[in-house]
Amino acid sequence: MTSISLNSVGKQFGSLVAVKSVDALIDEGEFISIVGPSGCGKTTTLRVIAGLEEASSGEVLFGDNEVTDDPPEKRNVGMVFQNLALYPHMSVRDNMEFGLRVDGVPDNECGSRVTKVAKMLDIEELLDRSPAELSGGQQQRVAIGRTMVLDPDVFLLDEPLASLDAKLRVEIREELQELHRQVGVTTVYVTHDQEQAMTMSDRIIVMNDGEIQQFATPDEVYNHPNNEFVAHFIGTPSMNFIDCELARKGDTLYADLGFDSVKIDENQAARSLANGDSVRLGVRPEHVDLCHDNEEGFTTNVKFVEPTGKDKIVHLNVGDEDLKAIVEGEENVVGDETRRMAFRSDCIHLFETESGECVY
Ligand code: ATP
């Protein structure tokens, strides 16, 4: 088990900059996910950690050891990729023992290590089958097991759950979490699926365009996004954004939305805010409330309602803005009606229009 430091790590393919000077310190035993849109550099970052790609700049350290120029076999990393690449002509047992044999581990130790990991992953019954005789989820477990027997210092996973159906994905996700609890090996997991990342990780790296946008706990990236990109990328349905201008009335600063204004507590601002500043107000759908009785709010048109079972996603229109609200399933709200809504004042964010940086 080891910590991983990325110091100003960059990676170019010809003129294409895939990763731009990334800095990150992943603690020993942490479970980290890297999320971000397609092509943002997640896999490249993982491959640089693994030694499968050479960094174009910067350095990679495992603990205090610089490994930037070390080939993969000198790094003691375990890797599971979406394309599982089990050897089809070998039994599960032989697949799992293969790496140990290459490393020259004696027969009896190979056997006992495979048995131990197979027990952990609940695949003992499958050891004499061939990969073709396994379900997708079982193949997944074998691929993970094959890596675990090598007792890696670092475990790297690249979308290993992507090919599975939704139910199996949740099962394997829970197993991976349990495995991480048991073994505690430093793990970096690349995924498109932010929900998966939120539930599994100690911390999340949100990437865009080859750069880290935020590296923080799931709670932090959700509730305190660094910028508009993170705010928009994390959370389903996405945060609502409304362009607005700050306006001072007397001693109080308001965000003027056109259809309503929201009071801004200047003590909570990350920098000084001024009358006339252009910002984008962000509010998550679950922080848009339907008003009842005499509660104050602005008037909206309910366009349509999507029930999800537990909740309802309410699609609203107010002025030029389309917004979404999430309300409880039992709330009585239907399409084509006029309702009053309010934003929870302690749950709004302001982003600088130009830079997207969070200022409140
Ligand atoms: P996805 O989610 O689609 O897998 P990603 O975030 O993992 O994407 P990368 O695979 O790291 O993205 O790719 C980052 C950029 O680098 C992309 O523009 C990609 O086309 C480019 N790239 C990746 N590998 C190579 C390569 N071997 N040669 C040239 N360009 C590459």
Residues whose N, C-alpha, C, O or C-beta is under 5 A from the ligand:
A	BS01	ATP	F13 A18 P37 S38 G39 C40 G41 K42 T43 T44 T45
